[in-house]
Amino acid sequence: MTSKKTPATAALCLAVAAALLALPGCSRSGDAGNGGADLGRDGPVTAIGGEPRILVHRQALAPDAAVAGKLEYRAAGRCLVVSGKRAERDYVAAAVWPDGVEPVVRDSRHGVDVPGFGGILAGDGIKAGGTFWKPDDPRVKRAVRGLDPACLPEGGFLVLNADSFEPAPTPSG
């Protein structure tokens, strides 16, 4: 059995094809259906909050190295950084949290609330899966404009994966 192609059928096919091509434009926060490469007005990383100001990403990260350190608040820039050891060397890096993490202040301590995990406050240990990005990584370029230099340490960025947080001992010192 063969079907006849009529002008009405061709027009319907074109309308369906156009509608399907337009669907990525409906995706959330401007990701335009590109697999999460550019979500939000600042690109893959967005700065949110005021006290403290935190960096948040909305991408699924493949690298999932175990990272650990201590959350610190930098009053000069009103931001959070993580300090620790990486390959036996000390580091300080700007934390980039997964989408859904919110900045908090509890009992005069600055930190974040991680969905499904809870609060991590300045001075607390942090243990999660993630990866490091270099200080000049283009994925954070727009998000860090206007941030105080105290918020942009030489260690670059520690990008933390969603659903990877584990209880960590509070580091000494």
N, C-alpha and C positions, 0 to 999 in steps of 0.2 A: 504494500500500500504506500503510495506516495502522497505527499501533501503539496498543495499549490501555495505558492507565495504570492500573496496579494499585497497591494500598496498598504492596506490597513494592517496586515501582519507585519510588514517591514517597519511601519511606523511604531507599532507596539513594541517590537524588538528594540528599536532605537530608544524608545522611552524607558524601557526596563534597563538597558545598558547605561543610559545617562543617570538613572536613579542609583544604580549600583556604584557608579564612579563617584557620585556625590556623597555616599555614605561616610567615607573617611572624614569628611568635613564636620560630621556630627559627633566625632569622638570627643572625650572630655578634655578640658583645659588646653585645647589647641594642639593636641598631639598629631592631628591631621593624618592619622592612620599610619604613622611611620615607625611603628614598633617601639614607641616611647623615646625616640631620640630627641624630641623637642617638646616636652610637656611643660606648659606654663609659660608665662610671659618672659621669664628670664632664661629659658632654655631648659636643659635637663636638671639644672639646680636652681632653686629659688631661695632667697633670704626671706624669713618670716619672723614675726614677733618683734618686740621692742626691748624687753628686759627679761631675759637675754634675747639677743638676736641670734637665730640659728639658721643653718643651711640645711635644706631638705632636697632630696632627689626623688624622682618618681620613675626609676628604671629598675628592671630586673637585672641584677648583676650576676654574671657567671662566676667571676673570681670569688672564692669564698675561703680565703685564708683565715686562720684563727688569729684574731687581734686582741690585744689586751692593753690596758693602761689605766690612767687615773683621769677622771673628768675634772677640769679646772675652769674657773670663771675668771675672765679678764675684765676687770672693772673699767679699764681705760677704753676698751672698745665695746663693753657690754655684751660679750660673746663667750662662747664655750670652746675650749680646746681640749685635746687629749694628749697626755704625756705618757711615755713608756719606753720600752726597749724594743728595737727591731734589728734583727741580725746582730745582737750584742752591742748595739749603739743606741744611745739615748735619742729620742725624737720628741718633738712637739708638733702636732698637726691639727688643723682645723677640722672639727667633726662635721661630716655631712650625713644627716640622719635620713632614714627611709620616710616616705610619705606617711602622714598620719601622726608622726611625733610632734608634740606640742611643747613650747617653752613654758617653764613653770618657775615660781619662787615659793619655797616652802620653808618656814622657820628661818627666814633670811638667807636661805641657801638657794642659789640659782641652779637650774638643771632642766631636765626634760621629762615628759611623761611618754613612755613607749607603750603603744597599744599591745595588750596581751602579755606585757611584762611588768610594767609599773614604772615608778620614778627612779631616775638616776640623778643624783645631785652632786654639786661640786664637792670634791674630796672623796667621792665614791669610786670604787674600782669599776671597770667596765670590761666586759668580755663578750665578744660577738664575732660573727663572720663578716669579712669585708675585704677591702683592698685599699691600697694607697694610690693617690693620683699626685703627679708632680705639681709644684707650686704654679706653674704656668699652663696648666691643663686648660684647653679651650672650653671644656664643658662647664667650667665655673666662671668663666670670664665676665659674663654679664651680671651674674648674681653677686659678685664680690665688689662691684663698683660702689664706691662710697663707704665701704667698710673700713673701720679703723685699721691701720697697719698691725696693731696688736692682735687682730683677729686672723691675720694671714701669716702664720709662722713659716720659717724656712723649710719645715718638714712637709709642707704641702697639705694634702687633704686626706683624711681617713674616712673613706666611704663605707658606711655600715649597712649591712643587709637586713631587710625585714625578717622577722621571725627567726633571728639567729642569736638573740641576746640570752645570756646565761648569767646566773648569780656569780658575782666575783667578789673576792675578799677586798676589803678596803686597804689600799697600799699605805705603807708607812712613809712618813716624810713628806 
